[in-house]
Amino acid sequence: MKDDLPINIKRVIDLTNKKFGRWTVIKMVGRNKQGKIMWLCQCSCGTNREVVGGDLKNGKSTSCGCLRIESITTHSLYGTPTYKTWADMTQRCNNVNHYNYSDYGGRGIKVCKRWLKFENFFADMGIKPEGLTIERIDNNKGYYKENCCWASMLDQSKNKRMQKNNKTGTTGVCWEKRRKKYLVNIFANHKNHYIGYFDTLKQAAKAREVAELKYWR
C-alpha cells in the first residue's frame, strides 16, 4: 500500500528544549513565507526570537546576536567577574532550566529591559568590586539601577528574605515542633551558625539580635 503523504513532505523532527549554541528551543511556531519551519527560541541573554530550524541545525544561528557583539566589543569584559555576574543574573531570571530560577524568575523577579544588554548594565553599575556581588535593595523587586548595589556576602545575608516555612515572623527564628522550643540560627561568612534553643519567642528574638551584633558588625 502506498503512503498517502506527498513525497516532498518530510517528518518534522521535534527540537523542543534542545540547545543550539546560546539558543534553547521553546516550541515550533509554524512556517515562514518560504515554507521553512520556524521555532521560538530563547537566547542565554534572555532574548526570545523565531529562528529557522535549518539555521539552528547547521550552526548558522547560534545566538540573538549578543555573541557577535561580545566578540567585537571594545570593553573587553567578556568572561570577567563583572560579565559573569550579569550573565548569571539574567539566567536565573529568564532561564527556566537554571538551578535558581524558582527563587528568581519563578517568583516574578525580572531583569529590566535596559539591562538585558550587558553594555547598559556595565554603564549603570561599573566594574564589579572585588569580593562583592550584585544585591537588590528590595528583595521583592527586580534588577534595575535604582534597586541594585554592589554588596558583600555579609550584607546579602542581612538582606536575605525570610524562608517560606518561617511562621514566627522573625528572620532566623523557627519553631521546633519536636522539642517545643524556638531554634535560632544566623548565616554569616558563608556558613550557618547555630545559636541555640529558647522557650519563648521573645527570648529567641533577643538571642537573634545579639547574634547579629556579633556576626554582622
Sequence and secondary structure as in RCSB ss.txt:
>XXXX:A:sequence
MKDDLPINIKRVIDLTNKKFGRWTVIKMVGRNKQGKIMWLCQCSCGTNREVVGGDLKNGKSTSCGCLRIESITTH
SLYGTPTYKTWADMTQRCNNVNHYNYSDYGGRGIKVCKRWLKFENFFADMGIKPEGLTIERIDNNKGYYKENCCW
ASMLDQSKNKRMQKNNKTGTTGVCWEKRRKKYLVNIFANHKNHYIGYFDTLKQAAKAREVAELKYWR
>XXXX:A:secstr
   SS TT       TT EETTEEEEEEEEE TT  EEEEEEETTS EEEEEHHHHHTTS  SSSHHHHHHH SS
  TTSHHHHHHHHHHHHHH TTSTTGGGTGGGT  B GGGGSHHHHHHHH S  TT EEEESSTTS B GGGEEE
E HHHHHHT    TT  SSSTTEEEETTTTEEEEEEEETTEEEEEEEESSHHHHHHHHHHHHHHH  
